[in-house]
Amino acid sequence: PYETIKLMELIKRIKEKFGLTIFLIEHHMQFVMGICERIMVMDFGIQIAEGTPQEIQKNPKVIRAYLGE
C-alpha cells in the first residue's frame, strides 16, 4: 500500500539524515525486510533469531515459528 511505502521512505530518510539507530516493533514482515539492516525475531516473548534479513528468511527456527512444521 501507498502508506507503507511512504512510511518506509520516511524512516530511511530520518535514519540517514540523523545517523540514528531505529528500534522498530512490527509484524508486517515485508515491511521489516524492506527497511531493516538487522532483525531480532521473538516467539512468545523469547528471542529465537537475530541477523540480517537474508539470514532471518533462511533461519529454521523462524520458519518453524511462522509457518509451522
GUMAR-979304 format. One record per residue: residue in three letters; x, y, z of N, C-alpha, C in turn. Coordinates in nm, 2 decimals. Layout:
+-----+--------+--------+--------+--------+--------+--------+--------+--------+--------+
| res |   n.px |   n.py |   n.pz |  ca.px |  ca.py |  ca.pz |   c.px |   c.py |   c.pz |
+-----+--------+--------+--------+--------+--------+--------+--------+--------+--------+
| ALA |      X |      Y |      Z |      X |      Y |      Z |      X |      Y |      Z |
...
+-----+--------+--------+--------+--------+--------+--------+--------+--------+--------+
//
This chain:
+-----+--------+--------+--------+--------+--------+--------+--------+--------+--------+
| res |   n.px |   n.py |   n.pz |  ca.px |  ca.py |  ca.pz |   c.px |   c.py |   c.pz |
+-----+--------+--------+--------+--------+--------+--------+--------+--------+--------+
| PRO |   0.08 |  -0.12 |   0.00 |   0.00 |   0.00 |   0.00 |   0.09 |   0.13 |   0.00 |
| TYR |   0.03 |   0.23 |  -0.05 |   0.09 |   0.36 |  -0.06 |   0.15 |   0.41 |   0.08 |
| GLU |   0.07 |   0.40 |   0.18 |   0.11 |   0.44 |   0.31 |   0.23 |   0.37 |   0.36 |
| THR |   0.24 |   0.24 |   0.34 |   0.35 |   0.16 |   0.38 |   0.48 |   0.20 |   0.31 |
| ILE |   0.47 |   0.22 |   0.19 |   0.59 |   0.27 |   0.11 |   0.64 |   0.41 |   0.16 |
| LYS |   0.54 |   0.50 |   0.18 |   0.58 |   0.63 |   0.23 |   0.64 |   0.62 |   0.37 |
| LEU |   0.59 |   0.54 |   0.45 |   0.64 |   0.53 |   0.59 |   0.79 |   0.47 |   0.58 |
| MET |   0.81 |   0.37 |   0.49 |   0.94 |   0.31 |   0.48 |   1.04 |   0.42 |   0.43 |
| GLU |   1.00 |   0.50 |   0.33 |   1.08 |   0.61 |   0.28 |   1.12 |   0.71 |   0.39 |
| LEU |   1.02 |   0.75 |   0.47 |   1.04 |   0.84 |   0.58 |   1.13 |   0.79 |   0.68 |
| ILE |   1.12 |   0.67 |   0.73 |   1.21 |   0.61 |   0.83 |   1.35 |   0.60 |   0.77 |
| LYS |   1.37 |   0.56 |   0.65 |   1.50 |   0.56 |   0.59 |   1.56 |   0.70 |   0.58 |
| ARG |   1.48 |   0.80 |   0.54 |   1.54 |   0.94 |   0.54 |   1.58 |   0.99 |   0.68 |
| ILE |   1.50 |   0.96 |   0.78 |   1.53 |   1.00 |   0.91 |   1.66 |   0.93 |   0.96 |
| LYS |   1.67 |   0.81 |   0.93 |   1.79 |   0.73 |   0.97 |   1.92 |   0.79 |   0.91 |
| GLU |   1.91 |   0.81 |   0.78 |   2.02 |   0.86 |   0.70 |   2.06 |   1.00 |   0.74 |
| LYS |   1.96 |   1.09 |   0.76 |   1.98 |   1.23 |   0.79 |   2.05 |   1.25 |   0.92 |
| PHE |   2.00 |   1.17 |   1.02 |   2.04 |   1.20 |   1.16 |   2.14 |   1.09 |   1.21 |
| GLY |   2.16 |   0.98 |   1.13 |   2.25 |   0.88 |   1.17 |   2.20 |   0.80 |   1.29 |
| LEU |   2.07 |   0.78 |   1.30 |   2.01 |   0.72 |   1.41 |   2.00 |   0.56 |   1.40 |
| THR |   2.00 |   0.50 |   1.51 |   1.95 |   0.36 |   1.52 |   1.80 |   0.37 |   1.55 |
| ILE |   1.72 |   0.29 |   1.48 |   1.58 |   0.30 |   1.50 |   1.54 |   0.16 |   1.55 |
| PHE |   1.47 |   0.15 |   1.66 |   1.41 |   0.03 |   1.72 |   1.27 |   0.02 |   1.67 |
| LEU |   1.24 |  -0.08 |   1.59 |   1.11 |  -0.09 |   1.53 |   1.04 |  -0.22 |   1.58 |
| ILE |   0.92 |  -0.22 |   1.62 |   0.84 |  -0.34 |   1.65 |   0.73 |  -0.34 |   1.55 |
| GLU |   0.73 |  -0.45 |   1.47 |   0.64 |  -0.46 |   1.36 |   0.62 |  -0.61 |   1.32 |
| HIS |   0.50 |  -0.64 |   1.28 |   0.46 |  -0.78 |   1.25 |   0.45 |  -0.80 |   1.09 |
| HIS |   0.45 |  -0.69 |   1.02 |   0.44 |  -0.70 |   0.87 |   0.58 |  -0.73 |   0.82 |
| MET |   0.60 |  -0.85 |   0.78 |   0.74 |  -0.90 |   0.75 |   0.79 |  -0.83 |   0.62 |
| GLN |   0.71 |  -0.81 |   0.53 |   0.76 |  -0.74 |   0.40 |   0.81 |  -0.61 |   0.44 |
| PHE |   0.74 |  -0.53 |   0.52 |   0.79 |  -0.40 |   0.57 |   0.92 |  -0.41 |   0.64 |
| VAL |   0.93 |  -0.51 |   0.73 |   1.05 |  -0.53 |   0.81 |   1.17 |  -0.56 |   0.72 |
| MET |   1.15 |  -0.66 |   0.63 |   1.26 |  -0.70 |   0.54 |   1.30 |  -0.59 |   0.45 |
| GLY |   1.21 |  -0.49 |   0.42 |   1.25 |  -0.39 |   0.33 |   1.32 |  -0.27 |   0.39 |
| ILE |   1.32 |  -0.26 |   0.52 |   1.37 |  -0.14 |   0.59 |   1.49 |  -0.17 |   0.69 |
| CYS |   1.49 |  -0.29 |   0.74 |   1.59 |  -0.32 |   0.85 |   1.72 |  -0.38 |   0.80 |
| GLU |   1.83 |  -0.34 |   0.86 |   1.96 |  -0.40 |   0.84 |   1.98 |  -0.52 |   0.92 |
| ARG |   1.93 |  -0.52 |   1.05 |   1.94 |  -0.63 |   1.14 |   1.80 |  -0.65 |   1.20 |
| ILE |   1.77 |  -0.78 |   1.23 |   1.64 |  -0.81 |   1.28 |   1.65 |  -0.91 |   1.39 |
| MET |   1.57 |  -0.89 |   1.50 |   1.56 |  -0.98 |   1.61 |   1.42 |  -1.04 |   1.60 |
| VAL |   1.41 |  -1.17 |   1.60 |   1.27 |  -1.23 |   1.60 |   1.24 |  -1.29 |   1.73 |
| MET |   1.12 |  -1.26 |   1.78 |   1.07 |  -1.32 |   1.91 |   0.95 |  -1.41 |   1.88 |
| ASP |   0.94 |  -1.51 |   1.96 |   0.83 |  -1.61 |   1.95 |   0.78 |  -1.63 |   2.09 |
| PHE |   0.66 |  -1.58 |   2.12 |   0.60 |  -1.58 |   2.26 |   0.70 |  -1.53 |   2.36 |
| GLY |   0.76 |  -1.41 |   2.33 |   0.84 |  -1.34 |   2.42 |   0.98 |  -1.39 |   2.44 |
| ILE |   1.02 |  -1.49 |   2.36 |   1.16 |  -1.55 |   2.36 |   1.23 |  -1.52 |   2.23 |
| GLN |   1.35 |  -1.47 |   2.24 |   1.43 |  -1.44 |   2.12 |   1.47 |  -1.57 |   2.05 |
| ILE |   1.43 |  -1.59 |   1.93 |   1.47 |  -1.71 |   1.86 |   1.57 |  -1.69 |   1.75 |
| ALA |   1.59 |  -1.57 |   1.71 |   1.69 |  -1.55 |   1.60 |   1.73 |  -1.40 |   1.59 |
| GLU |   1.85 |  -1.37 |   1.54 |   1.89 |  -1.24 |   1.52 |   1.99 |  -1.24 |   1.40 |
| GLY |   1.97 |  -1.14 |   1.31 |   2.06 |  -1.14 |   1.19 |   2.01 |  -1.04 |   1.09 |
| THR |   2.07 |  -1.06 |   0.97 |   2.03 |  -0.97 |   0.86 |   1.90 |  -1.03 |   0.80 |
| PRO |   1.83 |  -0.95 |   0.72 |   1.71 |  -1.00 |   0.66 |   1.73 |  -1.13 |   0.59 |
| GLN |   1.84 |  -1.15 |   0.52 |   1.87 |  -1.27 |   0.44 |   1.88 |  -1.39 |   0.54 |
| GLU |   1.95 |  -1.37 |   0.65 |   1.97 |  -1.47 |   0.75 |   1.84 |  -1.51 |   0.81 |
| ILE |   1.76 |  -1.41 |   0.85 |   1.63 |  -1.44 |   0.91 |   1.54 |  -1.52 |   0.82 |
| GLN |   1.54 |  -1.49 |   0.69 |   1.45 |  -1.56 |   0.60 |   1.49 |  -1.71 |   0.58 |
| LYS |   1.61 |  -1.74 |   0.61 |   1.66 |  -1.88 |   0.60 |   1.66 |  -1.95 |   0.73 |
| ASN |   1.64 |  -1.88 |   0.84 |   1.66 |  -1.94 |   0.97 |   1.55 |  -2.05 |   1.00 |
| PRO |   1.59 |  -2.17 |   1.03 |   1.49 |  -2.28 |   1.05 |   1.39 |  -2.25 |   1.17 |
| LYS |   1.44 |  -2.18 |   1.28 |   1.36 |  -2.15 |   1.39 |   1.25 |  -2.05 |   1.35 |
| VAL |   1.29 |  -1.95 |   1.27 |   1.19 |  -1.85 |   1.23 |   1.09 |  -1.92 |   1.14 |
| ILE |   1.13 |  -2.00 |   1.04 |   1.04 |  -2.06 |   0.95 |   0.94 |  -2.15 |   1.03 |
| ARG |   0.99 |  -2.23 |   1.13 |   0.91 |  -2.31 |   1.21 |   0.81 |  -2.23 |   1.29 |
| ALA |   0.85 |  -2.12 |   1.35 |   0.76 |  -2.04 |   1.43 |   0.65 |  -1.97 |   1.35 |
| TYR |   0.68 |  -1.93 |   1.22 |   0.58 |  -1.86 |   1.15 |   0.51 |  -1.94 |   1.05 |
| LEU |   0.57 |  -2.05 |   1.00 |   0.50 |  -2.14 |   0.90 |   0.46 |  -2.27 |   0.96 |
| GLY |   0.51 |  -2.31 |   1.07 |   0.48 |  -2.44 |   1.13 |   0.57 |  -2.54 |   1.08 |
| GLU |   0.56 |  -2.66 |   1.14 |   0.65 |  -2.77 |   1.10 |   0.58 |  -2.85 |   0.99 |
+-----+--------+--------+--------+--------+--------+--------+--------+--------+--------+
//
